[in-house]
């Protein structure tokens, strides 16, 4: 079933917010306060160039003028994360404002089943049946995959004459824009970023007499913190500086960029992970884990977590750890224990450029037969990143904006001003380096990369040979992606 959300085609009375939430929660039909009511039909007007009769006058006035009232295009809006997830709340804020203020934003459907949630497999099933939605919200990797299959549009095309988008585009965080492009084509509108910072347990630092690191700190500074805070019982590390997550993802997205090593060239035409900067980064991590004990794997041989969160000196922090708190035994989300900063700079990062790993979620638009609906869906995508809309997205979800003008607006979500963790994430998001997009990236990072780094973890490979193996297995997939057009 589909929950139908209606509003006047041009403007309209204020919506009942409760109705929107009810629609998202799966009630079969929702009709808003202010839904247009049919007025008496006006007299038929003269036939127009296309044969309009004017007999369909919606409120009398249009009929009297002799012009047919055209219904707004019908859009179906699906999401990878539906309410009450924070991404879903961001989606609802976008849809609601679009319906309220955009001239063509009158008619949107959110599938009622499971609050409009649809994973990649379900989307591909809909495509196979030739019944795609107009819009799906997910992150940049599946967006690139679907685009390469010819299912979605390059948002640059329908927005090329949109003057409002020209202004908004200049306000966007360019890392996020680049992170949602494939071969120069905008496959995803970066509506809400998900940056990561490195959170330090200040209670542990205070206990050991260690100062919180200053901005611009390096691997050497990080090592000093490790030496002061690590604890052992026999051969076991009971308190580690950080939790290791061995995978190609971890190396490429976190460790590499903080040492000025990126797997893609600026044009996105090559993929290379076994570079000197990347090898140096992985050797640094590996030494921490295997020799110094500063880093420790969360999951033991029995598959269970062995670290109490209170024993971790650092933790990866993103908006999801604060809205709501993922680790309430460490910090209630108000920054009373956890303070967040950027990752330490590696020796090849001579300019001490901040890099924050993360991803970006947003809107992709599917190719459909109704080209007007396709155009309006693209306009909804552009609408989602306007400064004032981004303020609403932040308020609804707790995420920092992807629009820099919004992130600096005094009217920004109060939590992003008052909560020290979210405030810092709002600062770090401008340095967010998302997972590189390409159709095969999920397989490259998680399947192939995961297997290679399991062997590294087991001591079967060195950092250098692990990256060489990852390069051998992943580079051909990237080349195939580039050849797909």
C-alpha positions in Angstrom: 0.0 0.0 0.0 1.0 3.6 -0.5 0.6 6.5 1.9 -0.4 9.5 -0.1 0.8 12.9 0.9 -1.0 15.8 -0.9 -0.7 19.5 -0.8 -1.9 22.4 -2.9 0.0 22.6 -6.2 1.0 26.2 -5.8 1.5 26.9 -2.1 -1.1 26.0 0.4 -2.0 26.0 4.1 0.4 24.6 6.8 0.7 20.9 6.9 -0.3 18.8 9.9 3.1 17.4 11.0 1.5 14.5 12.7 0.0 13.4 9.4 3.5 13.2 7.9 4.8 11.1 10.7 1.7 8.9 10.4 2.4 8.4 6.7 5.9 7.4 7.5 4.7 4.9 10.1 2.6 3.1 7.5 -1.0 4.3 7.8 -2.6 3.5 4.5 -3.9 7.0 3.6 -3.0 10.4 4.9 -4.7 13.6 3.8 -3.3 16.8 5.0 -5.0 19.9 6.4 -5.1 22.3 3.5 -5.6 19.6 0.9 -7.3 21.4 -2.1 -11.0 20.9 -2.5 -12.6 20.9 -5.9 -14.5 24.0 -6.6 -17.4 24.3 -9.1 -16.3 23.8 -12.6 -16.1 27.0 -14.6 -17.4 27.3 -18.1 -15.4 25.7 -20.8 -12.8 27.9 -22.4 -11.8 27.9 -26.0 -9.7 25.1 -27.3 -6.0 25.8 -27.0 -3.2 24.8 -29.3 -3.2 21.4 -27.8 -6.9 21.0 -27.7 -7.5 22.0 -24.1 -11.2 22.7 -23.4 -11.0 24.4 -20.1 -13.8 22.2 -18.8 -11.6 20.9 -16.0 -11.4 24.2 -14.1 -10.3 23.2 -10.6 -11.7 26.0 -8.5 -13.9 27.8 -10.9 -11.4 30.6 -11.6 -9.1 28.5 -13.8 -12.1 27.2 -15.7 -13.4 30.7 -16.2 -10.1 31.6 -17.7 -10.4 28.8 -20.1 -7.3 26.9 -19.1 -7.1 23.4 -17.8 -5.7 22.8 -14.3 -2.8 20.4 -14.7 -2.2 18.0 -11.9 1.2 18.0 -10.4 3.6 15.1 -11.2 3.3 12.1 -9.0 6.6 11.1 -7.2 7.4 8.0 -5.3 10.0 8.5 -2.6 11.7 5.5 -1.1 14.6 5.3 1.4 17.3 2.9 2.5 16.8 4.2 6.1 13.3 5.1 7.1 12.0 6.8 10.2 12.6 6.6 13.1 16.3 6.3 11.9 17.9 9.8 11.7 18.4 9.4 7.9 14.7 8.9 7.6 13.9 11.9 9.7 16.2 13.9 7.4 14.3 12.6 4.4 10.9 13.6 5.9 12.2 17.1 6.5 13.2 17.5 2.9 10.0 16.1 1.5 7.9 18.2 3.8 9.6 21.5 2.9 9.5 20.7 -0.8 5.8 20.1 -0.7 5.3 23.2 1.3 7.3 25.7 -0.7 8.2 24.4 -4.1 5.7 25.1 -6.9 5.9 21.6 -8.2 6.2 19.9 -4.9 2.6 19.1 -4.4 2.2 15.3 -4.7 4.6 12.8 -3.1 4.1 9.2 -2.2 6.0 7.4 0.6 5.4 3.6 0.4 3.8 2.6 3.6 5.4 -0.9 3.8 8.2 -0.8 6.4 8.0 3.0 6.5 9.2 3.3 2.9 12.4 1.3 3.5 14.0 -0.4 0.5 17.5 -2.0 0.3 19.6 -2.3 -2.8 18.2 -5.8 -3.6 14.6 -4.5 -3.4 15.4 -1.6 -5.7 17.0 -3.9 -8.2 13.8 -6.1 -8.1 11.7 -3.0 -8.8 14.0 -2.2 -11.7 13.7 -5.7 -13.1 9.9 -5.3 -13.0 10.2 -1.9 -14.7 8.6 -0.2 -11.7 11.3 1.9 -10.2 10.5 4.7 -7.7 11.3 8.3 -8.7 13.7 8.7 -5.8 15.7 6.5 -3.5 17.9 7.8 -0.7 21.1 5.9 0.1 24.8 6.4 0.0 27.3 7.0 -2.8 28.5 3.4 -3.5 25.1 1.9 -4.4 24.2 5.1 -6.2 27.2 4.7 -8.5 26.4 1.0 -9.1 22.8 1.9 -10.1 24.0 4.7 -12.3 26.4 2.5 -14.1 23.5 0.1 -14.9 21.7 3.0 -16.6 19.0 3.1 -13.9 19.5 6.7 -12.6 20.2 10.1 -14.1 23.2 12.4 -14.0 21.7 15.3 -11.9 23.8 17.8 -13.8 21.6 17.5 -16.8 18.1 18.4 -15.6 19.6 21.1 -13.3 21.9 22.7 -15.9 19.5 25.7 -16.3 18.4 25.9 -12.7 19.6 29.2 -11.4 18.8 28.3 -7.8 21.0 25.2 -8.1 23.9 27.3 -9.5 23.9 29.4 -6.3 23.5 26.4 -4.0 26.3 24.4 -5.8 28.8 27.1 -4.8 27.9 26.7 -1.2 28.4 22.9 -1.0 31.3 21.1 0.7 33.4 20.1 -2.3 34.7 16.9 -0.7 31.1 15.7 -0.5 30.2 16.8 -4.1 33.3 15.0 -5.4 32.5 12.0 -3.2 29.1 11.6 -4.9 30.3 11.8 -8.5 31.3 9.1 -10.9 33.3 10.1 -13.9 32.3 13.7 -13.5 28.6 12.9 -13.3 26.5 13.7 -10.2 25.0 10.4 -9.3 23.8 11.4 -5.8 22.8 14.7 -4.2 24.8 14.8 -0.9 21.9 15.7 1.3 23.2 14.6 4.7 26.8 13.7 5.4 28.0 11.2 8.0 31.5 12.4 9.1 33.7 10.5 11.6 35.9 12.1 14.2 38.3 10.5 16.7 36.8 10.7 20.2 39.1 10.7 23.2 38.0 9.4 26.6 39.0 12.4 28.7 38.5 10.6 31.9 41.3 8.2 31.0 43.5 11.0 29.8 43.0 12.8 33.1 43.7 9.6 35.1 47.1 9.2 33.3 48.0 12.9 33.3 47.8 13.2 29.5 46.7 16.4 27.7 44.0 16.3 25.0 45.8 16.6 21.7 46.0 20.0 20.0 44.7 20.5 16.5 47.5 19.5 14.0 48.9 16.7 16.1 50.9 14.0 14.5 51.5 10.3 14.7 54.4 11.0 17.1 52.0 12.8 19.4 49.5 9.9 19.1 52.3 7.4 20.1 53.0 9.4 23.2 49.3 9.1 24.3 49.5 5.4 23.6 52.6 4.9 25.7 51.0 6.8 28.6 47.5 5.1 28.5 47.9 1.5 27.4 47.4 -1.2 30.1 48.3 -4.8 30.1 47.7 -7.9 32.2 50.4 -10.4 31.3 50.4 -10.7 27.5 46.9 -9.3 27.1 46.1 -5.6 26.4 43.3 -4.5 28.6 43.2 -0.9 27.6 44.2 0.1 24.0 44.7 3.4 22.4 42.3 2.5 19.6 40.3 -0.3 18.2 41.6 -1.9 15.0 39.1 -2.5 12.2 41.3 -4.3 9.7 39.9 -3.9 6.2 40.8 -2.2 3.0 38.1 0.3 3.9 39.9 1.3 7.1 43.2 1.7 5.3 41.9 3.5 2.2 39.4 5.8 3.9 41.1 6.6 7.3 44.8 5.8 7.4 45.7 6.6 3.8 44.3 10.2 3.6 45.7 11.2 7.0 49.1 10.4 5.4 48.2 12.3 2.2 47.7 9.1 0.3 44.5 8.7 -1.8 43.6 5.7 -3.9 42.0 7.7 -6.7 43.7 10.4 -8.7 41.7 13.7 -8.9 40.2 12.7 -12.2 39.0 9.4 -10.8 40.7 7.5 -13.6 43.1 5.3 -11.6 42.9 3.2 -8.5 46.1 2.4 -6.6 46.4 1.4 -3.0 50.0 0.0 -2.9 51.6 3.5 -2.9 54.5 4.4 -0.6 52.2 6.7 1.5 49.6 3.9 1.9 52.2 1.3 2.7 53.7 3.6 5.3 50.3 4.2 6.8 49.5 0.5 7.1 52.9 -0.3 8.5 52.3 2.3 11.2 48.9 0.7 12.1 50.3 -2.8 12.0 53.2 -1.9 14.3 50.7 -0.5 16.8 48.7 -3.6 16.7 51.3 -6.4 16.5 54.3 -4.9 18.4 53.3 -2.0 20.7 49.8 -3.1 21.7 48.4 0.4 21.3 45.8 -0.9 19.0 43.6 -3.9 19.6 41.0 -5.7 17.6 37.4 -5.5 19.1 36.5 -9.0 18.2 38.4 -12.0 19.6 38.8 -15.5 18.2 35.5 -16.5 19.7 33.7 -13.8 17.7 32.7 -11.8 20.8 33.6 -8.3 21.8 36.1 -8.2 24.6 36.7 -4.5 25.4 34.4 -2.7 27.7 33.9 0.7 26.1 35.2 2.4 29.2 38.6 0.8 28.6 39.0 2.4 25.2 41.1 5.5 25.0 39.6 6.5 21.7 36.5 5.7 19.7 35.3 6.5 16.2 32.5 9.1 16.7 29.9 10.1 14.1 26.4 11.6 14.5 25.0 8.2 15.2 27.0 8.0 18.5 25.3 11.1 19.7 21.8 11.0 18.2 21.0 8.9 20.1 24.1 7.9 22.1 25.6 4.6 20.9 27.8 4.4 23.9 25.9 5.7 26.9 28.2 3.9 29.3 31.0 6.2 28.0 29.3 9.5 27.3 25.6 10.5 27.4 26.2 12.4 24.2 26.9 15.8 25.7 30.6 15.7 25.6 31.0 15.3 29.3 33.6 12.4 28.8 34.2 12.2 25.1 36.0 15.0 23.2 36.3 14.8 19.4 39.1 15.8 17.1 40.6 14.9 13.7 42.8 11.9 13.1 46.6 12.4 13.6 48.6 13.5 10.6 51.1 11.2 9.0 54.6 12.3 8.0 53.8 12.6 4.3 50.9 15.0 5.2 53.4 18.0 5.3 50.6 20.6 5.1 48.8 18.9 8.0 45.6 18.7 6.0 42.7 17.5 8.1 40.9 14.5 6.6 37.8 13.0 8.2 36.6 9.6 7.0 32.9 9.2 6.4 30.2 8.8 3.8 27.4 10.9 2.4 23.8 10.0 2.0 21.2 11.6 -0.2 18.9 11.5 -3.2 19.3 9.7 -6.5 16.7 10.0 -9.3 15.6 7.1 -11.5 14.9 7.2 -15.2 11.2 6.9 -15.8 8.8 7.4 -18.7 7.3 10.5 -17.2 10.0 13.1 -17.9 8.2 15.8 -16.0 8.2 13.7 -12.9 11.9 13.0 -13.5 12.6 16.7 -13.8 10.7 17.5 -10.6 12.5 14.7 -8.8 15.8 16.3 -9.8 14.6 19.6 -8.5 13.7 17.9 -5.2 17.3 16.7 -5.0 18.6 20.2 -5.5 16.1 21.5 -3.1 17.4 19.2 -0.4 20.7 21.0 -0.1 19.5 24.6 -0.1 20.7 26.5 2.9 17.3 26.8 4.7 16.4 23.2 3.9 19.7 22.0 5.3 18.9 23.8 8.6 15.7 21.7 8.7 17.6 18.5 7.9 20.1 19.2 10.7 17.3 19.9 13.1 15.5 16.7 12.3 18.5 14.3 12.2 21.3 15.8 14.3 23.6 15.6 11.2 25.8 18.6 10.2 24.8 20.2 6.9 26.5 19.5 3.6 25.9 23.2 2.7 28.6 25.4 4.2 26.4 28.4 4.3 24.0 26.4 6.5 26.8 25.1 8.8 27.8 28.7 9.5 24.3 30.1 9.8 23.5 31.4 13.4 20.1 29.6 13.1 21.8 26.2 13.0 20.4 23.3 15.0 20.9 24.3 18.7 22.5 21.0 19.4 25.2 21.7 16.9 26.1 24.8 18.8 25.6 23.5 22.3 26.7 19.9 22.1 30.5 19.8 21.9 30.6 16.5 20.0 28.1 17.6 17.3 29.7 21.0 17.2 33.0 19.4 16.4 31.5 17.1 13.8 29.9 20.2 12.2 33.5 21.6 11.9 35.0 18.4 10.7 32.4 17.7 8.0 34.0 20.2 5.7 37.0 17.9 5.6 34.9 14.7 5.1 36.5 12.3 2.6 33.8 9.8 1.6 34.4 6.3 0.5 35.4 6.6 -3.2 32.4 5.8 -5.4 32.6 3.3 -8.2 30.1 0.5 -9.2 32.4 -2.3 -7.7 33.5 -0.4 -4.6 31.5 -2.4 -2.1 33.1 -5.6 -3.4 36.5 -4.0 -3.5 36.4 -2.7 0.0 34.4 -5.2 2.0 34.7 -8.6 0.2 38.1 -8.6 -1.3 39.6 -6.1 1.2 38.1 -8.0 4.1 39.7 -11.3 3.1 43.1 -9.8 2.4 43.2 -8.1 5.8 42.1 -11.2 7.6 45.3 -12.7 6.3 47.2 -9.7 7.5 45.6 -10.0 10.9 46.7 -13.6 11.1 50.3 -12.7 10.3 50.2 -14.4 6.9 51.0 -11.2 5.0 53.0 -8.1 5.7 51.4 -4.6 5.2 53.3 -4.3 1.9 52.3 -7.7 0.5 48.7 -7.2 1.8 48.4 -3.9 -0.2 50.0 -5.5 -3.3 47.5 -8.4 -3.1 44.6 -5.9 -2.7 45.9 -3.9 -5.7 46.1 -7.1 -7.8 42.6 -8.1 -7.0 40.8 -4.7 -7.0 42.4 -2.7 -9.7 40.9 -4.8 -12.6 37.4 -4.3 -11.1 38.0 -0.5 -11.1 39.2 -0.7 -14.7 36.1 -2.6 -15.7 34.0 0.0 -14.0 35.6 2.7 -16.0 35.1 0.8 -19.2 31.3 0.5 -18.6 30.7 4.0 -19.8 
